[in-house]
């Protein structure tokens, strides 16, 4: 989820992973790994990436909160729609 949000911000700003990495003081491959969710960034690194894009923490937190709420609602709705599992006699 964090990966998707960060990538979305970067793409909306129309900047490359390389440019973001340079601005944030991290390696380009680091940005790619974060965006593919193959690496979990620390809060410190998230802060650097957000700062490099000029995104306030509050905005990021609000977007993350909405995404988490939507994911939880979808999960709950999926459980509600499933038919009950019948045990074999």
QUIGIRA-V882212 format. One record per helix or strand. SS is the DSSP state (a for helix, b for strand). FROM is the first residue (numbers start at 1). TO is the last residue. Records with the same first field share a line. If there is no record, write none. Layout:
SS: FROM-TO + FROM-TO
This chain:
a: 2-12 + 17-24 + 28-35 + 43-53 + 57-81
